[in-house]
């Protein structure tokens, strides 16, 4: 048994992705040859090797096809938690581009790696300079940038809405209002960051969406 497969098995989550990754590596180790494009892959990723010798050890290398290599990194991104998980997500994101910056994936694969990159960055505080760059970039492509709505246009928009039905009928809105009279909404606590708040906002920003979830 390859020692690095044993290390991966001990470090990773006991889930289907881990089983699939180990099976993928074992099959590649048994392969004699292939006529397709191949890439080297570290069974125990370099970013989590304890010592430099593990990165250089040939026993830690396996030969994958391009499809297998992408699948291996996709599986690795679902085999860990915390900081290691973030490293695996960045590695998956890195497969999205060639060395010259060109895209190498199709639309579906591109969506997968971009989502991985987004999740990996969740919870990382942004500097004010970075936030301003994001605002400036959005403003650059904002279709309403510099648009001035005249009073005549505003009146036309207002007239067009006269007589149009609301999403809820008057009767429904009355019942909704009455149902909330005297209603006390208890605070809830996020199990990941321990913050408390009203269910609506907490459901949006905490629980399964909590920024501390990736650090568990």
Secondary structure as UniProt FT lines:
FT   HELIX           3..11
FT   HELIX           16..30
FT   STRAND          38..42
FT   HELIX           46..48
FT   HELIX           52..56
FT   HELIX           58..60
FT   STRAND          61..65
FT   HELIX           66..76
FT   TURN            77..78
FT   HELIX           82..94
FT   TURN            95..96
FT   TURN            99..100
FT   HELIX           107..121
FT   TURN            122..123
FT   HELIX           128..141
FT   TURN            143..146
FT   HELIX           151..161
FT   TURN            162..163
FT   HELIX           170..179
FT   TURN            180..182
FT   STRAND          188..189
FT   TURN            191..193
FT   STRAND          196..197
FT   HELIX           199..205
FT   HELIX           207..209
FT   TURN            211..212
FT   HELIX           213..215
//
